[in-house]
Amino acid sequence: MPPKELRGNSRAYWAQKIAPKRAFQDETIIKIREINPGFMGKIKILYKAYYAGKPIDIDNLITGMKYAQDCLQLEGIIDDDTPDNVISVSVEYQRVKTMKEVKLVMEVSKT
């Protein structure tokens, strides 16, 4: 899941967001490089949220994933993250039994 400081309903000041943003982007870039998808052009993004307890609102989840989505451009997977290149963004929720199973998967596919 995106760090709470980066979500849409966060009350954190911009300075409080710097460290979580960098750590989140570093983690995302490592995962992208492990997969090494290469340039994809136009894409669709599907976020699969596995949650226990109360789920994150869709708008807060998508806002929190902005920095991960920016990594797609930084790593050369897309030219930029405008609507011309990111055709759709959607979210699916799946309840899990324990907090250990809580995670968010970002699936990126060519259109």
C-alpha positions in Angstrom: 0.0 0.0 0.0 1.2 3.5 -0.5 2.6 5.2 2.6 -0.1 7.1 4.5 1.8 10.4 4.1 1.3 10.1 0.3 -2.4 9.3 0.2 -5.1 11.8 -0.8 -6.4 12.4 2.7 -3.0 12.9 4.3 -2.5 16.1 6.3 1.3 15.9 6.0 3.1 19.0 4.9 5.3 18.7 1.8 8.4 18.3 3.8 7.0 15.4 5.7 6.3 13.7 2.3 9.9 13.8 1.0 11.3 10.7 2.8 8.3 8.5 2.2 8.1 9.5 -1.4 11.8 8.7 -2.1 11.6 5.4 -0.3 8.4 4.4 -2.1 9.9 5.4 -5.5 13.1 3.5 -4.8 11.2 0.4 -3.9 9.0 0.7 -7.0 12.1 1.2 -9.3 13.8 -1.9 -7.8 10.7 -3.9 -8.6 10.4 -2.5 -12.1 14.0 -3.3 -12.9 13.5 -6.9 -11.6 10.7 -7.3 -14.2 12.4 -5.2 -16.9 9.4 -4.7 -19.1 11.0 -2.3 -21.6 9.1 0.4 -23.4 5.3 -0.3 -23.5 3.8 2.9 -25.0 0.1 3.2 -24.2 -0.8 1.3 -21.1 -3.6 0.4 -18.7 -3.0 0.3 -15.0 -4.9 -2.1 -12.6 -4.3 -1.8 -8.9 -5.2 -4.9 -6.9 -5.6 -4.0 -3.3 -5.5 -6.8 -0.8 -6.8 -5.5 2.5 -7.8 -6.5 6.0 -10.0 -4.2 8.0 -11.3 -1.1 6.3 -10.1 -0.6 2.7 -8.5 2.6 1.5 -10.9 4.8 -0.6 -10.3 4.5 -4.3 -9.4 8.2 -4.7 -6.9 8.1 -1.8 -5.3 4.9 -3.1 -4.9 6.3 -6.6 -3.5 9.6 -5.3 -1.0 7.7 -3.1 0.1 5.7 -6.2 1.0 8.8 -8.2 4.7 8.5 -7.2 4.8 4.8 -8.3 3.1 5.7 -11.6 5.7 8.5 -12.1 8.4 5.7 -11.9 7.0 4.2 -15.1 8.1 7.4 -16.9 11.4 7.6 -15.1 12.2 4.0 -16.1 11.3 4.6 -19.8 8.2 2.3 -19.8 6.0 5.2 -21.0 6.8 8.6 -22.5 4.8 10.4 -19.9 1.8 9.8 -17.6 -0.7 11.9 -19.6 -4.1 10.4 -20.6 -2.6 9.9 -24.1 -0.3 7.2 -22.6 -2.1 6.0 -19.5 -5.4 5.0 -21.1 -7.1 3.8 -17.9 -6.6 3.3 -14.2 -8.8 1.0 -12.2 -8.9 -0.7 -8.8 -10.0 -4.1 -7.6 -10.3 -5.0 -3.9 -9.8 -8.4 -2.3 -10.3 -8.9 1.4 -7.6 -11.0 3.1 -7.7 -12.6 6.6 -4.5 -11.2 8.1 -2.5 -8.0 8.1 0.5 -10.0 6.8 -1.4 -10.5 3.6 -2.2 -6.8 3.0 -0.5 -5.6 -0.2 -1.1 -3.6 -3.3 -0.2 -5.0 -6.8 0.1 -2.6 -9.7 -0.5 -4.4 -13.0 0.6 -2.6 -16.1 -0.5 -3.8 -19.5 -0.2 -2.6 -23.1 -3.3 -1.4 -24.8 
